[in-house]
Structures are given as structure tokens and as C-alpha cells.
Amino acid sequence: MAKSEVRVTPRSARGIRTRNALVAAARVVFERDGYLEARLADISAEAGVASGSLYTYFEGKEEIFQAVAEQVTEEMVHPHLRARTGVTDPRELINLANREYLRAYKKNAALMGLFEQVSQIDEDFRAIRIERANAFVRRNAKMIRTLQDAGVADADLDPLLTAHALSGMVSRMAYVAFVQKAPMPFEKLVETLNRIWAKALGLDPSAAEK
């Protein structure tokens, strides 16, 4: 029987703990050793479980790496900012979104750099990364469209194309700052990205009053 046929989604508390321990251990090993050098035996040892236990939950290194990526992605996405914070000022919403994203990126910089590398050698992982990025872009496009409907952003901008451009800028600058370690003070980086966002959208300085 193939491994993919015997893998299970854990239902018991013990099974969930074991799977979570394996994902946490994989994060440690991938950050320490990189993707190509990481070994499943090292992940099992880091998690404190028998080597065979890993195959109960994951087909192999590719699948557990994707599980790590999913976990990191959840940490990177901060939905419903307006509802969570009560902030309505579009400039402050942009500031909060950029600030939360950059903080999460900085925290996970080693893995974010690794994700970029693996995307170049694994077509399936690249496709997953593209879809996740597109979901993030669509969320930003919805926010831009809302601002346009409220009359506070340039109505001539294509929301989706603009979201691609601005989201790509923030993502790339995060990579340069935290993976390539270019000398950029965090607050200066946030301030600069916020100003570019606001100017690109044509936000009226009095937008919060509308």
C-alpha cells in the first residue's frame, strides 16, 4: 500500500499533538539546515517521535514543508483589520496592514527566504505560493475598491492591478530588508511604504473625515 493511502488526518488529541510537534520540529530543522539538507530523520528526532510516525501524517519532505509554509502563511495574514481594530482612517488601515505584515515577515525571515528558494525548484510549491499571493492581492484589491467607492481613492486605478503592484512592492522590500539584510530601520521602512501606498492611491489627506 502506498504511503499516501495510509496517511491520516489526526482526530485524537494525541494525534494532533504529534502532528503539531512534527511541524514545529520541521520549522526548526528547515531553518537550521535549509531545504535540500534537511532530513526526515532529523525532523522526527527534533520532535521526539519515532521516524515511522512522520509517515503517518506526511508523505515526505515536500508535504511537511508545505505544512510549515501553511503555518507561516497563517501568521502572515491579518484579516479583518477594520473589524478587529475599529480603525476607519484608510491611511491608518494601510499603516496597520503594512506594519503587521512586515513584523511577521521579519519574525519568519529565514523561512521566507527558504520559500523563495524552493519555489524555484519545486513547481507544485511554486503554484501554491502563487495562489496564496494572489489571495492576498485580491484582499488588497477589495480594500482599494472600497476606498474608491467611498470617494477617497483614485477612481481611475484598476484595483487588482494596483494591488498587485503595491503588494509586490511591500513583499519585495520585506525580502530585501529581512532576508538580504539591507540596512533599513524598521520604522523608516514602514513610513516609506505607507507614503508610497497613499500617494499611489491618491488618498486625500482628509480622507478620514469623509
PAZAPA-4460 file (N, C-alpha, C; in steps of 0.05 Angstrom, whole numbers, plus 32768, in hexadecimal, padded with zeros to 4 digits):
% residues 210
    n_x    n_y    n_z   ca_x   ca_y   ca_z    c_x    c_y    c_z   seq   type   mol
   8011   7FE8   8000   8000   8000   8000   8012   8019   8000     1      M     A
   800B   802D   7FF0   801B   8045   7FEE   8018   8056   8007     2      A     A
   802D   8066   800C   802C   8076   8024   8014   8089   8024     3      K     A
   800E   8094   800C   7FF8   80A7   800A   7FDD   809B   8012     4      S     A
   7FDC   8080   8011   7FC3   8072   8018   7FC0   806D   8036     5      E     A
   7FD6   806E   8045   7FD4   8068   8061   7FD7   8082   8073     6      V     A
   7FDD   8098   8067   7FDF   80B1   8076   7FC3   80B8   8081     7      R     A
   7FC2   80C3   8098   7FA9   80CA   80A4   7FA9   80E7   80AE     8      V     A
   7F91   80F2   80B0   7F8E   810B   80BD   7F88   8106   80DA     9      T     A
   7F99   810F   80EC   7F96   8108   8108   7F7C   8112   8114    10      P     A
   7F6E   8100   8122   7F55   8108   812F   7F58   8108   814E    11      R     A
   7F69   80F7   8158   7F6D   80F6   8175   7F7F   810D   817E    12      S     A
   7F7D   8114   8197   7F8E   8129   81A3   7FAB   8121   81A0    13      A     A
   7FB1   8107   81A4   7FCD   80FE   81A2   7FD7   8101   8185    14      R     A
   7FC6   80F9   8172   7FCE   80FB   8156   7FD2   8118   814E    15      G     A
   7FC1   812A   8157   7FC4   8146   8150   7FDE   8151   815C    16      I     A
   7FE4   8149   8175   7FFC   8152   8182   8015   8148   8173    17      R     A
   8014   812F   816A   802B   8124   815B   802F   8132   8141    18      T     A
   801A   8137   8132   801C   8145   8119   8027   8161   811D    19      R     A
   801C   816F   8131   8025   818A   8137   8043   818B   813F    20      N     A
   804B   8176   814E   8067   8174   8157   8079   8170   813E    21      A     A
   8070   8160   812B   807F   815B   8113   8082   8175   8102    22      L     A
   806D   8184   8100   806E   819D   80F1   8081   81B1   80FE    23      V     A
   807E   81B3   8119   8090   81C5   8128   80AD   81BD   8125    24      A     A
   80B2   81A2   8126   80CD   8198   8123   80D7   819E   8107    25      A     A
   80C6   819B   80F3   80CE   81A0   80D7   80D6   81BD   80D4    26      A     A
   80C8   81CF   80E1   80D0   81EB   80DF   80ED   81EF   80E9    27      R     A
   80F3   81E3   80FF   810E   81E5   810B   8123   81DA   80F8    28      V     A
   811D   81C2   80ED   8131   81B4   80DC   8134   81C3   80C2    29      V     A
   811F   81CB   80B6   8121   81DA   809C   812F   81F4   809F    30      F     A
   812A   8203   80B5   8138   821C   80BA   8156   8217   80BF    31      E     A
   815C   8201   80CC   8178   81FB   80D3   8188   81F0   80BC    32      R     A
   817B   81DD   80AD   818B   81CE   8099   8184   81D5   807C    33      D     A
   816E   81E5   8078   8165   81EA   805D   8154   81D3   8053    34      G     A
   8149   81D7   803B   8136   81C3   8031   8145   81AA   8027    35      Y     A
   8159   81AE   8017   8166   8197   800A   8175   8186   801E    36      L     A
   8180   8192   8033   818F   8182   8046   817F   8177   805D    37      E     A
   8166   8181   8060   8155   8177   8076   814E   815A   8072    38      A     A
   814F   814A   8087   8149   812E   8086   8130   8128   8097    39      R     A
   8120   8115   808E   8108   810E   809D   810F   8102   80B8    40      L     A
   8126   80F3   80B9   812E   80E7   80D2   8135   80FD   80E6    41      A     A
   8140   8113   80DD   8146   8129   80EF   812D   8137   80F9    42      D     A
   8118   8138   80E8   80FF   8144   80F0   80F2   8133   8105    43      I     A
   80F2   8119   8101   80E6   8106   8114   80F5   8108   812F    44      S     A
   810F   8109   812D   811F   810B   8146   811A   8125   8155    45      A     A
   8117   813B   8146   8111   8155   8152   80F6   8155   8160    46      E     A
   80E3   8146   8154   80C8   8145   815F   80C6   8131   8175    47      A     A
   80DB   811F   8178   80DB   810B   818D   80C8   80F4   8187    48      G     A
   80C4   80ED   816D   80B2   80D7   8166   80C2   80C3   8154    49      V     A
   80B7   80AB   8152   80C4   8097   8141   80C3   80A0   8124    50      A     A
   80D8   8098   8115   80D9   80A0   80F9   80C1   8098   80E9    51      S     A
   80B6   8081   80EE   809F   8077   80DF   8086   8087   80E4    52      G     A
   8085   8095   80FB   806D   80A5   8102   8068   80BB   80EE    53      S     A
   807E   80C6   80E3   807B   80DC   80D1   806B   80D4   80B8    54      L     A
   806F   80BC   80AF   8061   80B3   8097   8043   80AE   809C    55      Y     A
   803B   80AD   80B5   801F   80AB   80BB   8010   80C4   80B3    56      T     A
   801E   80DB   80B4   8011   80F5   80AF   801B   8103   8096    57      Y     A
   8033   80FC   808C   803E   8109   8075   804B   80F5   8062    58      F     A
   8048   80FA   8048   8053   80E8   8034   8071   80EA   8033    59      E     A
   807B   8102   8037   8098   8105   8036   80A0   8122   803C    60      G     A
   80B8   8129   8035   80C2   8144   803B   80B2   815A   802E    61      K     A
   80AA   8155   8015   809B   816A   8007   8081   8171   8016    62      E     A
   8073   815C   801F   805A   8161   802C   805C   816E   8047    63      E     A
   8070   8166   8057   8073   8174   8071   807E   8190   806D    64      I     A
   808D   8195   8058   8096   81B0   8052   807E   81C1   804B    65      F     A
   806B   81B6   803C   8052   81C5   8036   8042   81CB   804F    66      Q     A
   8042   81B8   8062   8034   81BD   807B   8041   81D4   808B    67      A     A
   805B   81D5   808A   8069   81EC   8097   8062   8206   8089    68      V     A
   8061   8205   806F   805A   821D   805F   803E   8227   8065    69      A     A
   802C   8214   8068   8010   821B   806F   800F   8228   808B    70      E     A
   801E   821E   809D   801E   822A   80B8   8029   8246   80B8    71      Q     A
   803F   824A   80A9   804B   8264   80A7   8038   8278   8099    72      V     A
   802B   826E   8084   8018   827F   8076   8002   8289   8088    73      T     A
   7FF8   8277   8099   7FE3   827F   80AC   7FED   8295   80BF    74      E     A
   8007   8294   80C5   8012   82A9   80D7   8016   82C3   80C7    75      E     A
   8019   82C2   80AD   801E   82D9   809D   8004   82E8   8096    76      M     A
   7FEE   82DA   8095   7FD5   82E6   808D   7FC6   82F1   80A6    77      V     A
   7FBE   830A   80A4   7FB0   8316   80BB   7F95   8322   80B0    78      H     A
   7F81   8311   80AE   7F68   831A   80A1   7F57   832B   80B3    79      P     A
   7F43   8338   80A7   7F2E   8347   80B5   7F3A   835C   80C8    80      H     A
   7F4D   836B   80BD   7F5A   8380   80CE   7F46   8394   80D8    81      L     A
   7F34   839D   80C6   7F20   83B1   80CE   7F0F   83A7   80E5    82      R     A
   7F05   838E   80E2   7EF4   8383   80F6   7F03   837E   8111    83      A     A
   7F1C   8376   810E   7F2C   836F   8126   7F34   8388   8136    84      R     A
   7F3A   839D   8127   7F46   83B5   8134   7F32   83CC   8137    85      T     A
   7F1D   83CC   8127   7F0B   83E3   8128   7F15   83FB   8119    86      G     A
   7F2D   83F8   810C   7F39   840F   80FD   7F2A   8412   80E3    87      V     A
   7F24   842B   80DC   7F17   8430   80C2   7F28   8442   80B0    88      T     A
   7F3B   8450   80BB   7F4D   8461   80AB   7F5C   844F   8097    89      D     A
   7F59   8453   807D   7F67   8442   806A   7F85   8442   806C    90      P     A
   7F90   8459   8073   7FAD   845B   8076   7FB6   844A   808E    91      R     A
   7FA7   844B   80A4   7FAE   843B   80BB   7FAA   841D   80B6    92      E     A
   7F96   8416   80A6   7F92   83FA   809F   7FA9   83F0   808F    93      L     A
   7FB3   8400   807C   7FCA   83F9   806C   7FE3   83F5   807E    94      I     A
   7FE6   8408   8091   7FFC   8406   80A4   7FFB   83EC   80B4    95      N     A
   7FE4   83E6   80BE   7FE1   83CD   80CF   7FE6   83B4   80BE    96      L     A
   7FDC   83B4   80A6   7FE0   839C   8095   7FFD   8399   808E    97      A     A
   800A   83AE   8086   8027   83AC   807F   8038   83A5   8097    98      N     A
   8031   83B1   80AE   8041   83AD   80C6   803E   8390   80CF    99      R     A
   8026   8385   80CF   8022   8369   80D8   8030   8356   80C5   100      E     A
   802E   835B   80AB   803B   8349   8097   8059   834A   809B   101      Y     A
   8065   8361   809E   8082   8363   80A0   808C   8357   80BA   102      L     A
   807D   835A   80CF   8085   834D   80E8   8085   832F   80E6   103      R     A
   8070   8324   80D9   806E   8307   80D6   8084   82FD   80C3   104      A     A
   808A   830C   80AE   809F   8305   809B   80BA   8305   80A9   105      Y     A
   80BF   8319   80B9   80D9   831A   80C7   80DC   8303   80DA   106      K     A
   80C6   82FC   80E8   80C7   82E5   80FB   80CD   82CB   80EC   107      K     A
   80C3   82C8   80D3   80C6   82B0   80C4   80D9   82B3   80AD   108      N     A
   80EC   82C5   80AF   80FD   82CC   8098   810C   82B4   808D   109      A     A
   8117   82A3   809F   8127   828C   8095   8116   827A   8084   110      A     A
   80FD   8275   808D   80EB   8264   807D   80E1   8271   8064   111      L     A
   80DC   828B   8065   80D3   829A   804E   80E8   8299   8038   112      M     A
   8101   829B   803F   8117   8299   802B   8117   827D   8020   113      G     A
   8113   8269   8031   8113   824D   8028   80FB   8248   8015   114      L     A
   80E4   8253   801B   80CD   8250   8009   80D3   825A   7FED   115      F     A
   80E1   8270   7FEB   80E9   827B   7FD1   80FB   8268   7FC2   116      E     A
   810E   825C   7FD1   8120   8249   7FC4   8112   8230   7FBA   117      Q     A
   8101   8225   7FCB   80F3   820C   7FC4   80DF   8211   7FAD   118      V     A
   80D4   8229   7FAB   80C2   8230   7F95   80D0   822D   7F7A   119      S     A
   80EA   8230   7F7A   80F9   822F   7F61   80FE   8212   7F58   120      Q     A
   80FC   81FF   7F6A   8103   81E3   7F63   80EB   81D0   7F66   121      I     A
   80D5   81D9   7F71   80BE   81C7   7F75   80A6   81D5   7F69   122      D     A
   809C   81CA   7F52   8086   81D6   7F44   806C   81D6   7F54   123      E     A
   8067   81C1   7F63   804F   81BF   7F73   804F   81D4   7F89   124      D     A
   8066   81D7   7F96   8068   81EA   7FAC   8066   8206   7FA0   125      F     A
   8071   820B   7F88   806F   8225   7F7C   8052   822C   7F76   126      R     A
   8043   8219   7F6C   8027   821D   7F66   8017   8225   7F7F   127      A     A
   801D   8217   7F95   8010   821D   7FAE   8016   8239   7FB8   128      I     A
   8030   8240   7FB5   8039   825B   7FBE   802B   8271   7FAD   129      R     A
   8029   826C   7F93   801C   827F   7F82   7FFF   8283   7F89   130      I     A
   7FF1   826D   7F8E   7FD5   826F   7F96   7FD1   827E   7FB0   131      E     A
   7FE3   8278   7FC3   7FE1   8286   7FDD   7FE6   82A4   7FDA   132      R     A
   7FFA   82AB   7FC9   8000   82C7   7FC4   7FE8   82D4   7FB6   133      A     A
   7FDB   82C6   7FA3   7FC5   82D1   7F95   7FAD   82D6   7FA8   134      N     A
   7FAA   82C4   7FBC   7F94   82C8   7FCF   7F99   82E1   7FDF   135      A     A
   7FB2   82E6   7FE6   7FBA   82FE   7FF5   7FB5   8317   7FE4   136      F     A
   7FBC   8315   7FCA   7FB7   832B   7FB8   7F9A   8331   7FB4   137      V     A
   7F8A   831C   7FB2   7F6D   8320   7FAF   7F61   832E   7FC8   138      R     A
   7F6B   8328   7FDF   7F62   8335   7FF7   7F69   8353   7FF6   139      R     A
   7F81   835A   7FED   7F89   8376   7FEB   7F79   8384   7FD6   140      N     A
   7F73   8376   7FC0   7F63   8382   7FAA   7F47   8389   7FB4   141      A     A
   7F3C   8377   7FC5   7F21   837D   7FD1   7F22   8396   7FE2   142      K     A
   7F38   8399   7FF1   7F3B   83B1   8002   7F3D   83CA   7FF1   143      M     A
   7F4D   83C8   7FDB   7F50   83DF   7FC9   7F35   83E6   7FBC   144      I     A
   7F26   83D2   7FB4   7F0C   83D7   7FA8   7EF9   83E5   7FBC   145      R     A
   7EFB   83DD   7FD5   7EEA   83E9   7FEA   7EF1   8406   7FED   146      T     A
   7F0B   840D   7FEC   7F13   8428   7FEF   7F0A   8439   7FD7   147      L     A
   7F0B   842C   7FBF   7F02   843A   7FA7   7EE4   8440   7FA9   148      Q     A
   7ED5   842C   7FB2   7EB8   842F   7FB5   7EB1   8445   7FC9   149      D     A
   7EC3   8449   7FDD   7EBE   845D   7FF1   7EC7   8479   7FE7   150      A     A
   7ED4   847A   7FD0   7EDC   8493   7FC4   7EF6   849E   7FD0   151      G     A
   7F06   848D   7FDC   7F1F   8497   7FE9   7F38   848D   7FDA   152      V     A
   7F35   847B   7FC6   7F4C   8472   7FB6   7F47   8477   7F99   153      A     A
   7F5C   8478   7F8A   7F5A   847E   7F6D   7F48   8469   7F5F   154      D     A
   7F32   8472   7F54   7F1F   8460   7F48   7F28   8455   7F2E   155      A     A
   7F3D   8461   7F22   7F46   8457   7F08   7F59   843F   7F0A   156      D     A
   7F62   8439   7F22   7F75   8423   7F25   7F66   8408   7F23   157      L     A
   7F73   83F5   7F16   7F69   83DA   7F16   7F6F   83CD   7F31   158      D     A
   7F5B   83C6   7F41   7F61   83BC   7F5C   7F73   83A4   7F5D   159      P     A
   7F6E   8390   7F4C   7F7E   8378   7F4D   7F9B   837D   7F44   160      L     A
   7F9E   838C   7F2E   7FB9   8391   7F25   7FC9   83A2   7F39   161      L     A
   7FBB   83B5   7F45   7FC8   83C6   7F59   7FCF   83B6   7F71   162      T     A
   7FBE   83A3   7F79   7FC4   8392   7F90   7FDC   8381   7F8A   163      A     A
   7FDE   8376   7F72   7FF6   8366   7F6A   800F   8377   7F6D   164      H     A
   800E   8390   7F63   8026   83A1   7F63   802E   83A8   7F80   165      A     A
   801B   83B1   7F90   8022   83BA   7FAB   8029   83A2   7FBD   166      L     A
   801A   838C   7FBB   8020   8375   7FCB   803C   836A   7FC4   167      S     A
   8042   8369   7FAA   805C   8360   7FA1   8073   8371   7FAC   168      G     A
   806E   838B   7FAD   8082   839E   7FB8   8087   8397   7FD5   169      M     A
   8072   8394   7FE5   8076   838F   8002   8084   8374   8006   170      V     A
   807C   8360   7FF7   8088   8345   7FFA   80A6   8346   7FF2   171      S     A
   80AC   8353   7FDD   80C8   8355   7FD4   80D9   8364   7FE8   172      R     A
   80CE   837A   7FF2   80DE   838A   8005   80E2   837A   801F   173      M     A
   80CE   836A   8027   80D2   8359   803E   80E8   8345   8039   174      A     A
   80E9   833A   8021   80FF   8327   801B   811A   8335   801C   175      Y     A
   811C   834C   8010   8135   835B   8010   813E   8362   802D   176      V     A
   812B   836B   803D   8131   8374   8058   8138   835D   806B   177      A     A
   8129   8347   8069   812B   8332   807E   8138   8318   8075   178      F     A
   8139   8313   805B   8147   82FC   8051   8163   8304   8048   179      V     A
   8164   8318   8037   817E   8322   802E   818C   8333   8042   180      Q     A
   817D   833C   8057   8187   834B   806D   8193   8366   8065   181      K     A
   8186   8373   8052   818E   838E   804B   8188   83A0   8063   182      A     A
   819A   83B4   8069   8196   83C5   8080   817E   83D8   807D   183      P     A
   8168   83D1   8089   8150   83E1   8087   8143   83E2   80A2   184      M     A
   8142   83F9   80B0   8134   83FB   80C9   8117   83F4   80C5   185      P     A
   810C   83E4   80D7   80F1   83DA   80D4   80DC   83F0   80D1   186      F     A
   80DD   8404   80E2   80CA   8419   80E1   80CC   842A   80C7   187      E     A
   80E4   842E   80BE   80E8   843C   80A5   80DD   842D   808E   188      K     A
   80E0   8413   808E   80D6   8401   8079   80B7   8403   8079   189      L     A
   80AB   8400   8090   808E   8402   8092   8083   841D   8088   190      V     A
   8090   8432   8091   8087   844D   8089   8089   8451   806B   191      E     A
   809F   8448   8060   80A3   844B   8043   808E   843C   8033   192      T     A
   808A   8423   803A   8076   8413   802C   805A   841E   802F   193      L     A
   8054   8428   8047   8039   8434   804B   8035   844D   8039   194      N     A
   804A   845D   8037   8047   8476   8026   8045   846F   8009   195      R     A
   8053   845A   8000   8051   8452   7FE4   8035   8447   7FDE   196      I     A
   802A   8437   7FF1   800F   842D   7FEE   7FFB   8444   7FEC   197      W     A
   7FFD   8457   7FFE   7FEA   846D   7FFF   7FEB   847E   7FE6   198      A     A
   8004   8484   7FDD   8007   8494   7FC5   7FFE   8485   7FAC   199      K     A
   8003   846B   7FAB   7FFB   845B   7F94   7FDD   845A   7F91   200      A     A
   7FCF   8459   7FA8   7FB2   8457   7FA8   7FA5   8473   7FA5   201      L     A
   7FB5   8487   7FA8   7FAB   84A2   7FA6   7F99   84A9   7FBE   202      G     A
   7FA0   849F   7FD5   7F90   84A4   7FED   7F91   84C2   7FF5   203      L     A
   7F7A   84CD   7FF9   7F77   84E8   8003   7F80   84E8   8020   204      D     A
   7F91   84FB   8028   7F99   84FD   8044   7F82   84FE   8058   205      P     A
   7F6B   8508   804E   7F54   850A   8060   7F41   84F2   805C   206      S     A
   7F4C   84DC   8051   7F3C   84C5   804A   7F2D   84BA   8063   207      A     A
   7F39   84BC   807A   7F2D   84B1   8092   7F13   84BF   809A   208      A     A
   7F10   84D8   8090   7EF9   84E7   8097   7EE1   84E2   8085   209      E     A
   7EE6   84D3   806F   7ED0   84CF   805C   7EC0   84B7   8063   210      K     A
***
